[in-house]
């Protein structure tokens, strides 16, 4: 997800009281009816679960009816198509009392009829051309604002959407399209099904008047398509076709593309882009005719692997999604535009991180219950910087192997930061607890003062490195570019781990100046002072 958003919209995005769920959802089946005459959604959810503990109750998330007329009303709830069961729908939770005790590994299906005007999650509005549209926008925990579910990124399930809508709309969703049938009364039925388990945050439908173009294949078998508003057809098809090449790059760099199709969709998402699995939504002004959103496309497509397929276990570890997508975008751009492009992007990201930390002292791994505060430079740019510095520590080949191995192990599942660290340690044969602790669990970044004095008689350089941040000293490498007389220069790497350290460096000529971190490889605020 790209965070081109109005943060004020997120004031209500607080973590649900998930607690310890007693079920694992296996499959969602949503039968939906949409209309141009009303914003009300009529639906039937069939949710198949496996019990993780002995249980006499079960609960699902669904926004309750509100005083403003929005919210969803749940009714006629049953287990395995039996008689209606006892239920209470309040405080955005449906609590069900089971007819008997369930044992561990028992399975059951629960049918919930629901109707109402979504308070959020399904955006029913008009696009920039005045045409009515319906777009699901579930991140972070907004799926339950319009559909019954377990709205937890750690609970993945397969999903299918069966949508009845006015016949002038096309419907796009996760997975592959199984049916599209014209009905009487100017209606159309469309059935999409995803057989790869997904977190609810990336389960979606998009319903609008689209122009659709096949843009090619990844690996000669995965179809890539562009879905744009008809008014932007030519520019949109040109802009969105770049998605095929980006997906092909990540397919080679990370591992096989995980879904059966990739649809790139012009939409009404409130984000710059939203990485819905196999059906990525981009903001409606992303069409320019100049392919000016290549970075956005790269970021969202990278999420198909990290965020969608290999998912953070909780939003506290959001950097495993957003930081990875940020840095993988840089890797893609580096492969296409060269090393100077990477340096420029890392410099820009470093400035964003340093500016953020001046305003907020939060670690990257952040258990805050307020999700809007996670859409920040910690999750995105600093997460990317952690990977950049890890790449420097490991070297390109080992770093690449770590990324591929981490994905292969957690594809289809969930991971925490410690899981990624263990992968890195296992592949590299090195210990990285200090590295991960200082960069991801410490709410500050290094502030480094470099003071140097050249002694011409002795041809000796004395460098004092002082760490000024209000925390324990970081353990890190610092490169200094030493510019000598005669347009000669060389790089000296110093390993620092104390609050203040002095190094003596013998030279063969006169020193003119020092440039710290010449390769843009360290996340730090650095000042340089020459002693007289």
Secondary structure, DSSP 8 states (H G I E B T S, - for coil): -B--S-GGGGTT-B-----S-SEEEEEEEEEEE--SS-SEEEEEEEEEEEESS-EEEEEEE-----TTSBEEEEEEEEETT-SB--EEEETTEEEEEEEEEE-TT-EEEEEEEEEEE-SSSEEEEE-TTS-EEEEE--TTTTGGGTS-B---TT--EEEEEEEEEETT-EEEESSEEEEEEEETTTEEEEEEEEEEEE-GGG--EEEE-EEEEEEEEETTTEEEEEEEEGGGHHHHHHHHTHHHHHHHHHHHHTSS--SSEEEEEEE--SSSEE--TTEEEEEGGG--SS-TTHHHHHHHHHTTTBTTTBEESSGGGTHHHHHHHHHHHHHHHHHHH-HHHHHHHHHHHHHHHHHHHHH----SS---SBGGGGSSTIIIIIHHHHHHHHHHHH-HHHHHHHHHHHHHHHTTSEE-HHHHHHHHHHHH-S--HHHHHHHHSSS--EEEEEEEEEETTTTEEEEEEEE-SSSS---EEEEEEEEETTTEEEEEEEEE-SSEEEEEEE-SS-EEEEEESTTS---EEEEEEE--
